[in-house]
Amino acid sequence: MTDLKSRFLQVYSVLKSELLNDPDFEFTDDSRHWVERELRTRLYEDDIVFIKIFSLCAFYFAGFLLPSAFELPLYMLDYNVPGGKLNRGLSVVDSYKLLKLGKELSDDEMFLACSLGWCIEWLQAYFLVLDDIMDGSHTRRGQPCWFRMPKVGMIAVNDGLILRNHISRILKKHFKGKPYYVDLLDLFNEVEFQTTHGQMIDLITTLVGEKDLSKYSLSLHRRIVQYKTAYYSFYLPVACALLMFGENLDNHVNVKETLLEMGIYFQVQDDYLDCFGDPETIGKIGTDIEDFKCSWLVVKALELCNEDQKKTLYENYGKDDPACVAKVKELYGALKLKDAYLEYEQTSYEKITNSIEAHPRKEVQAVLKSFLAKIYKRQK
């Protein structure tokens, strides 16, 4: 995987260079620096780590911006695109290899598969830049959100749109002559449509000043997760690999359904770990209760609790108060939600496994089994 990740990152450098030299747009020095080298440093290298820590603290304490004399070496693309785990992008390459029954990929195949993987990472970056603005978030991936960086602000909205447009440029340059080019365009447009509408459902369900637990249900949770997360995180990587392999996606509706089930199971895991996971293992302290999230735990609690327990939930859920959080967690314990989750996990695993085994092609089974193995009983 280390070698694959290294090659994957090499392709990112090529794609970034191509985008910054796109013949259809005449960059000025300022616009090129904005995308490539935003806010060049005037600090000694040894000071950079200190300034990053300082800036992170500043955002927690009253949202202060860095003084103008302190300028960080930021790159709009580097800051937003390759900073995550890259699981979605790498999954395209892994899936394509499995479809080829493990045969070594040619240099051209590797480049194209990595390019499609990067298109998904670009899509993820586009979603996250705008999502952070809508949520008013402070940090992302352990650093300040892009829109909170000095001199960025609401320019980040346009940066998000640029990131989305980069996908079209990458696809045009490297896939226009391929028989599946139009299918790729349709696929990315369709997944973006589904994801943005899932985001809409999530946003209007948790409007500020209109917190109402009566809106929350298992069906609503499933709908939000399916559209907001499962399509682009689970279905899109495999769909890209299938198209590159020469498959018609209309013949793989069952594959889509299986991957969406995995995506929903993955998010339920996330919801469970947010409350019951070890913070040192998952790398964060969960805040779903304080944030009034439409979590699987709270909708399951609403399904199981009596009137008195429901009253406790209504009075304490969504409040940034340790005592209120403790009462909600105590209620979760009384309702035996850990047991309910373990039952859900086993049922989901069996359902997904049965659907995989029912697929007639072993190479497709291998792709789906690979995805399931990565998430089953994960602890982070």
TADA-V516766 format. One record per pair of residues at least 4 apart in sequence whose C-alpha atoms are under 7 Angstrom apart, sorted by the first residue. I is the first residue (numbers start at 1). J is the second residue. Records with the same first field share a line. If there is no record, write none. Layout:
I: J  J
//
This chain:
1: 5
2: 6
3: 7
4: 8
5: 9
6: 10
7: 11
8: 12  114
9: 13
10: 14
11: 15  111  114  115
12: 16  118
13: 17
14: 18
15: 19
16: 20
17: 21
18: 22
20: 32
27: 31  32
28: 32
29: 33
30: 34
31: 35
32: 36
33: 37  38
34: 38  76
35: 75  76  77
36: 75  76  77
37: 73  74  75
38: 73  74  75  76
39: 71  72  73  74
40: 71  72  73  74
41: 71  72  73
42: 71
43: 47
47: 51
48: 52
49: 53
50: 54
51: 55
52: 56
53: 57
54: 58
55: 59  66
56: 60  143  144
57: 61
58: 63  64  65
59: 63  64  138
65: 150
66: 70  150
74: 79
75: 79
76: 80
77: 81
78: 82
79: 83
80: 125
81: 121  122  125
82: 86
84: 141
86: 90  121
87: 91
88: 117  120  121  233  237
89: 117  118  120  121  237
90: 94  117
91: 95  237
92: 96  113  117  237  238  240  241
93: 97  113  114
94: 98
95: 99  238  241  367
96: 100  241  245
97: 101  102  103
98: 102  363  366  367
99: 363  364
101: 363
105: 109  110
106: 110
107: 111
108: 112
109: 113
110: 114
111: 115
112: 116
113: 117
114: 118
115: 119
116: 120  240
117: 121
118: 122
119: 123  167
120: 124
121: 125
122: 126  163  164  167
123: 127  164
124: 128
125: 129
126: 130  160  161  163  164
127: 131
128: 132
129: 133  146  156  160
130: 134  157  160
131: 135
132: 136  137  145
133: 137  147
137: 145
138: 144  145
139: 143  144  145
140: 144  145
144: 148  149
145: 149
146: 156
147: 152  153  154  156
148: 152  153
149: 153
152: 156
155: 159
156: 160
157: 161
158: 162
159: 163
160: 164
161: 165
162: 166
165: 169
166: 170
167: 171
168: 172
169: 173
170: 174
171: 175  176
172: 176
175: 181
176: 181
180: 184  243
181: 185
182: 186
183: 187
184: 188
185: 189
186: 190
187: 191
188: 192
189: 193
190: 194
191: 195  231  232
192: 196
193: 197
194: 198  227  228
195: 199  227  228  229
196: 200  228
197: 201
198: 202  224  227  228
199: 203  228
200: 204
201: 205  224
202: 206  224
203: 207
206: 210  211
207: 211
213: 314
216: 220  294  299
217: 221  299
218: 222  296  299  300
219: 223
220: 224
221: 225  294  295  296
222: 226  264
223: 227
224: 228
225: 229  230  264  267
226: 230  231  260  263  264
227: 231
229: 233  263
230: 234  235  260  263  264
231: 235  236  260
232: 236
234: 259  260  263
235: 239  256  259  260
236: 240
237: 241
238: 242
239: 243
240: 244
241: 245
242: 246  247
243: 247  248
252: 256
253: 257
254: 258
255: 259
256: 260
257: 261
258: 262  352  355
259: 263
260: 264
261: 265
262: 266
263: 267
264: 268
265: 269  348
266: 270  375
267: 271
268: 272  296
269: 273
270: 274
271: 275  295  296  297
272: 276  297
273: 277
274: 286  287  288
275: 286
277: 282
278: 282
279: 283  284  285
280: 284
281: 380
282: 379  380
287: 291
288: 292  293
289: 293  317  318  325
290: 317  318  319  320  325
291: 318
292: 317  318
294: 298
295: 299
296: 300
297: 301
298: 302
299: 303
300: 304
301: 305  332  335
302: 310
305: 309  310
306: 310
307: 311
308: 312
309: 313
310: 314
311: 315
312: 316
313: 317  328
316: 324  325  328
317: 328
319: 324
321: 325
322: 326
323: 327
324: 328
325: 329
326: 330
327: 331
328: 332
329: 333
330: 334
331: 335
332: 336  337
333: 337
336: 340
337: 341
338: 342
339: 343
340: 344
341: 345
342: 346
343: 347
344: 348
345: 349
346: 350
347: 351
348: 352
349: 353
350: 354
351: 355
352: 356
353: 357
354: 358
355: 359
356: 365  368
357: 365
359: 365
361: 365
362: 366
363: 367
364: 368
365: 369
366: 370
367: 371
368: 372
369: 373
370: 374
371: 375
372: 376
//
